[in-house]
Amino acid sequence: MWDPAVYSRFGAERSRPFFDLVNRIGAQEPRAVTDLGCGPGDLTRTLTERWPGARVTGIDSSPEMIEKAGPGFRLGDIADWHPEPDVDVVVTNAALQWVPGHQRMLARWVTELPSGAWIAMQVPGNFDSPAHRAIRELAPVELRADPVDDPADYAALLTGAGATVDAWETTYLHLLPVVPDAGHPVLNWVEGTALRPVRAALDDEQWAAFRTELAPRLAELYPERHGLVAFPFRRIFVVATT
């Protein structure tokens, strides 16, 4: 279960990669724009400002997120999505890492979208970070070690499918404020994303015990300095045209 309130923590830091991604899309007057994995819809709504003449649709597999997003958004599984004939832009931000086999799906989109369409994707590339290694070490459930590819692999996949590709990676250094009695900020961050499968597998007592064990490990790995915690976060970007 997704919790929109938990996911929305650190909204400025989470939204920055979205805007860095969308700014590289060269579409001028797309007929339809689809945001796959739209979450609570806040970022999707900015696409209507970028392309006011387009029909903008947000799709997410979480009922909680769609309820938060409101009218104009719909429930759906990215893995089952096929573009309508007039979809000229597909955006998927921090979502494909949850979709096993998304590489095959990306290649399929290249063939299904109209000529001149744009695919813009961003996925976290920090699965080998100290935080993720600590989570995998301590979690009582098995977690996927690295569900995404490197930029060069995505570029090879999409060029092989016939697209023109711009791929890159960026490591953001998030300086997260330490708030008294609010817990370690990196723990608060990963609760909204990486820890979802762990939380879903544990009852309340087990979850509390896991958090108690994880918190000091993260505090050691990401120490506070001058009221801030430095949290490097690698992200992978791909913009492709069909």
C-alpha positions as CSV (number, residue, x, y, z in Angstrom):
1,M,0.0,0.0,0.0
2,W,1.2,3.4,-0.9
3,D,0.8,6.3,1.6
4,P,0.6,9.6,-0.3
5,A,1.5,11.6,2.8
6,V,4.7,9.5,3.4
7,Y,5.7,9.6,-0.3
8,S,5.2,13.3,-0.4
9,R,7.9,13.9,2.2
10,F,10.9,15.8,0.7
11,G,8.7,16.9,-2.2
12,A,11.2,19.4,-3.6
13,E,13.9,16.8,-3.7
14,R,11.7,14.1,-5.2
15,S,10.3,16.5,-7.9
16,R,13.6,17.9,-9.1
17,P,14.4,14.9,-11.3
18,F,11.0,15.1,-12.9
19,F,11.5,18.6,-14.1
20,D,15.1,17.8,-15.2
21,L,13.6,15.0,-17.3
22,V,10.7,16.8,-18.8
23,N,12.8,19.8,-19.7
24,R,14.7,17.5,-22.2
25,I,11.5,16.6,-24.1
26,G,11.3,18.5,-27.4
27,A,7.6,18.0,-28.2
28,Q,6.0,21.2,-29.2
29,E,2.2,20.5,-29.5
30,P,1.6,16.9,-28.5
31,R,-2.0,15.7,-29.0
32,A,-2.0,13.5,-25.9
33,V,0.5,13.1,-23.0
34,T,0.4,10.1,-20.6
35,D,2.2,10.1,-17.2
36,L,2.7,6.5,-16.1
37,G,3.1,6.0,-12.4
38,C,1.7,9.5,-11.7
39,G,1.5,9.1,-7.9
40,P,-0.7,11.8,-6.3
41,G,-0.8,13.8,-9.5
42,D,0.9,17.0,-8.5
43,L,3.7,16.7,-11.1
44,T,1.3,15.4,-13.7
45,R,-0.7,18.6,-13.5
46,T,2.4,20.6,-14.4
47,L,2.3,18.9,-17.8
48,T,-0.9,20.6,-18.6
49,E,0.9,23.9,-18.1
50,R,3.7,22.8,-20.4
51,W,1.3,21.6,-23.1
52,P,-2.0,23.3,-22.5
53,G,-3.5,22.0,-25.8
54,A,-2.8,18.3,-25.0
55,R,-5.0,15.8,-23.3
56,V,-3.0,14.8,-20.2
57,T,-3.7,11.5,-18.5
58,G,-2.2,10.2,-15.3
59,I,-2.2,6.5,-14.5
60,D,-1.1,4.7,-11.3
61,S,-1.5,1.3,-9.9
62,S,-2.1,2.5,-6.3
63,P,-5.8,3.2,-5.4
64,E,-4.5,5.5,-2.6
65,M,-2.5,7.6,-5.0
66,I,-5.4,7.8,-7.5
67,E,-7.8,8.8,-4.8
68,K,-5.4,11.6,-3.7
69,A,-4.9,12.7,-7.3
70,G,-8.7,13.1,-7.9
71,P,-10.7,13.5,-11.2
72,G,-8.9,13.0,-14.5
73,F,-6.6,10.3,-13.2
74,R,-7.2,6.6,-13.5
75,L,-6.1,3.3,-11.9
76,G,-4.0,1.1,-14.1
77,D,-0.9,-1.2,-14.3
78,I,2.0,0.2,-16.3
79,A,2.8,-3.4,-17.5
80,D,-0.6,-3.6,-19.2
81,W,-0.6,-0.1,-20.8
82,H,-0.7,0.4,-24.5
83,P,-0.6,3.8,-26.1
84,E,-3.7,5.2,-27.8
85,P,-3.0,6.3,-31.5
86,D,-2.6,10.0,-30.5
87,V,-0.2,9.7,-27.6
88,D,2.8,11.8,-28.6
89,V,4.5,11.9,-25.2
90,V,5.0,9.3,-22.5
91,V,6.5,10.3,-19.2
92,T,7.3,7.8,-16.4
93,N,9.1,9.2,-13.4
94,A,10.5,6.9,-10.6
95,A,8.1,4.1,-11.5
96,L,9.7,1.5,-13.8
97,Q,11.9,0.1,-11.1
98,W,8.7,-1.5,-9.7
99,V,7.9,-3.2,-13.0
100,P,9.8,-6.5,-13.6
101,G,10.7,-6.8,-17.3
102,H,10.2,-3.1,-18.0
103,Q,13.0,-3.2,-20.6
104,R,10.9,-5.3,-23.0
105,M,8.0,-3.0,-22.4
106,L,10.1,0.1,-23.3
107,A,11.1,-1.6,-26.6
108,R,7.4,-2.4,-27.3
109,W,6.4,1.3,-26.8
110,V,8.9,2.3,-29.5
111,T,7.0,0.2,-32.0
112,E,3.5,1.1,-30.7
113,L,3.8,4.9,-30.5
114,P,3.4,7.1,-33.6
115,S,6.4,8.4,-35.5
116,G,8.0,11.4,-33.8
117,A,6.6,10.5,-30.3
118,W,8.7,11.0,-27.1
119,I,9.4,8.6,-24.3
120,A,10.9,10.1,-21.1
121,M,11.8,7.9,-18.2
122,Q,13.7,8.4,-14.9
123,V,14.5,5.7,-12.4
124,P,16.5,5.7,-9.2
125,G,20.0,4.2,-9.7
126,N,21.0,4.1,-6.0
127,F,20.3,0.4,-5.3
128,D,24.0,-0.1,-4.3
129,S,23.9,2.8,-1.9
130,P,24.8,2.3,1.8
131,A,21.2,2.8,2.7
132,H,20.0,0.1,0.3
133,R,22.7,-2.3,1.4
134,A,21.8,-1.8,5.0
135,I,18.1,-2.4,4.2
136,R,18.8,-5.7,2.3
137,E,21.1,-6.9,5.2
138,L,18.6,-6.2,7.9
139,A,15.2,-6.9,6.2
140,P,13.5,-10.2,7.0
141,V,12.3,-10.4,3.5
142,E,14.1,-10.8,0.2
143,L,14.5,-7.6,-1.8
144,R,15.6,-7.2,-5.5
145,A,19.2,-6.0,-5.5
146,D,19.2,-3.9,-8.6
147,P,16.0,-3.7,-10.7
148,V,17.2,-1.1,-13.2
149,D,19.9,-0.9,-15.9
150,D,22.7,1.6,-16.6
151,P,22.1,4.5,-19.0
152,A,24.2,2.7,-21.7
153,D,22.0,-0.4,-21.5
154,Y,18.8,1.5,-21.9
155,A,20.3,3.5,-24.8
156,A,21.3,0.2,-26.5
157,L,17.9,-1.3,-25.9
158,L,16.0,1.7,-27.4
159,T,18.3,2.4,-30.3
160,G,18.0,-1.2,-31.2
161,A,14.2,-0.8,-31.2
162,G,14.6,2.1,-33.7
163,A,14.5,5.1,-31.4
164,T,16.9,8.1,-31.2
165,V,18.1,8.3,-27.6
166,D,19.5,10.8,-25.1
167,A,20.6,9.0,-21.9
168,W,22.4,10.2,-18.8
169,E,22.8,9.9,-15.1
170,T,23.0,12.5,-12.3
171,T,23.9,12.1,-8.6
172,Y,22.0,14.6,-6.6
173,L,23.4,15.5,-3.2
174,H,20.3,16.1,-1.1
175,L,21.0,18.0,2.1
176,L,18.2,16.8,4.3
177,P,17.3,18.8,7.5
178,V,17.3,17.1,10.8
179,V,14.1,17.8,12.6
180,P,14.0,17.2,16.4
181,D,11.9,14.2,17.3
182,A,11.1,13.4,13.7
183,G,13.6,10.5,13.2
184,H,16.6,10.3,10.9
185,P,15.8,12.0,7.6
186,V,17.2,9.1,5.4
187,L,14.9,6.7,7.3
188,N,12.0,9.0,6.7
189,W,13.0,9.2,3.0
190,V,13.2,5.4,2.4
191,E,10.0,4.8,4.3
192,G,8.2,6.4,1.3
193,T,9.7,4.2,-1.3
194,A,12.4,1.5,-0.7
195,L,10.9,0.2,2.5
196,R,7.4,-0.3,1.1
197,P,7.9,-4.1,0.4
198,V,9.3,-4.5,3.9
199,R,6.4,-2.7,5.6
200,A,3.9,-4.7,3.6
201,A,5.4,-8.0,4.8
202,L,5.6,-7.1,8.5
203,D,2.9,-6.6,11.2
204,D,3.1,-3.5,13.3
205,E,5.3,-5.0,16.0
206,Q,7.8,-6.5,13.5
207,W,7.9,-3.2,11.6
208,A,8.6,-1.2,14.8
209,A,11.4,-3.6,15.7
210,F,12.9,-3.4,12.1
211,R,12.8,0.4,12.2
212,T,14.5,0.4,15.6
213,E,17.3,-1.7,14.2
214,L,17.7,0.2,11.0
215,A,17.6,3.8,12.4
216,P,21.0,3.7,14.1
217,R,22.6,2.0,11.1
218,L,21.4,4.8,8.8
219,A,22.5,7.5,11.4
220,E,26.0,6.0,11.3
221,L,26.1,5.8,7.5
222,Y,24.7,9.3,7.0
223,P,25.8,11.5,9.9
224,E,24.4,14.9,10.8
225,R,26.6,17.9,10.1
226,H,25.4,21.4,10.9
227,G,21.8,20.3,11.2
228,L,21.8,18.5,7.8
229,V,22.4,15.0,6.5
230,A,24.1,14.6,3.1
231,F,22.2,12.0,1.1
232,P,23.7,11.3,-2.4
233,F,21.1,9.9,-4.7
234,R,21.9,8.6,-8.2
235,R,19.3,8.8,-10.9
236,I,19.1,7.4,-14.5
237,F,17.4,9.4,-17.3
238,V,16.4,8.4,-20.8
239,V,14.6,10.5,-23.4
240,A,13.9,8.8,-26.7
241,T,12.1,9.7,-29.9
242,T,10.5,7.2,-32.2
